[in-house]
Amino acid sequence: GFLQGTQSHYRFLPQQSTDFIFSILAEEWGFAGGTLVFFLFLVIMIRGIRIAYTARDDYALYIGAGIVGMIFFHVAVNIGMAMGVMPITGIPLFFLSYGGSSLWTALIGIGLLLNIHLRRYRY
């Protein structure tokens, strides 16, 4: 049942709130919840790529592409680590894992993307 999972309730997974948050989320919310989280990260990355390619100069393009690359790297490593296809590292999942510096980094990156989108036209 909901919030009755064996991995989270009996503490079988180390670092549940940081490294293995996707495993706990998929256990509690099932396939639909895991797919929804993956889809939302995909939407953020696609939107970031579109913002980067509509930038008015190359510097903004590189900043936008770097931010999208950072988000992609974190999501790919964390979900791959939760599925067991990548080695276990201390990389948190943006916006979901417990950790202040990770959240600040993600929010600053999204803020930079929004600034690039805001200044995409020359006046």
N, C-alpha and C positions, 0 to 999 in steps of 0.2 A: 504494500500500500504506500501511499504518499507519506514521505518523511519516516519511513520504516525500513529503509535500505540497510543491508548488512554491511556494506563497505563504509558507509558514513556512521552508522549507529554503533558498530563495534570497533571503530577506529582501525580498520585493516589498512587503509591508505595513509601513508605519511604525508604531512603537509597538505591537508585537505583544502584549507582556505586559500592556499596560494598556488602551488604547483599542480595539484590535481583537481582544480575547481571544475573543469569540464567533465571529468569522470563523475563527480558528485552530482553535477547538474543533469547529466544524462541518466544517472541512476534514478534520481528523484522525478524527473520530468519525462523520461523515456525518449524514444526516437524522435518524437515531435519536438520536444524541447531542445534536444541537441541539434536537430536540423534547423530550427528557428534561430538559434544562436549563430550557427554557421552561416545561415542566409543573411542575418543582420550584419555580420562582419563582411560578408561578400558585398552587400549594398554599400557599406562605408568605403570599401576599397575601390569599387567601380566608380562611385561618385568622386572619390579623391583623384582617380586617374582622369576623369572628365574635367575636373577643376584644373589639374596640372596642365592638361593639353590646351586649355583655353586661356592660359596665362599670357600676359602681354610681352614678357621678356623671358630669356633663357634661364635667368637666375631663379625666377619664381617657378618655372617648370622643374628645375632640378630640386628645389626645396620640396615641392609637392610630390614629386616622384620618390624622393627620399623618405618622406613621411609615410606614403603608401607602402613603400618597401619595408619600413620598420614595422608597420602594423601587420603586413603579410608575414614577415619573419616570425613575429611573436605568436600570431595565431597558428601558423603552420607548425612551429616547434611545439607549442603547448598542446595542440590537439593531437599531433603525432606522438608526443610523449604519453598522452593519456591513452592512446590506442596501442601503445607498445611498439611502434615502428621507429621511434627515435630515442636516443639516450635521454635519461632523466637529467634535466638541468634545472636551474633555478629561475627560469623565465616565466613571469606571470602572464596571465591572459588579460589583455587590456579591458578595462571597465568592469571586470568581474572579480578578479583576484584581490585578495587583501594585500594592500601595500600602497603607501602614500606616494612614494616617488614614481611608481609605475603609473598611477592615476594622473599625477601632475604632468608627466611626460606625454601621456596620451591626450590630455586636455589641451596642453600647449600646442601639440601637433595639429589637433583638430582646429584650434584657434588660428594657427597659421594658414591652414587650408581655407578656412572661411575668409581670412584677410586676402588671400590670393584671389578667391572668387569675387570678393567685393571690389577689388581693384583691377578687374580684367579688361576694362576699357580705358583707352587714352582720352583725356579731356583736353 
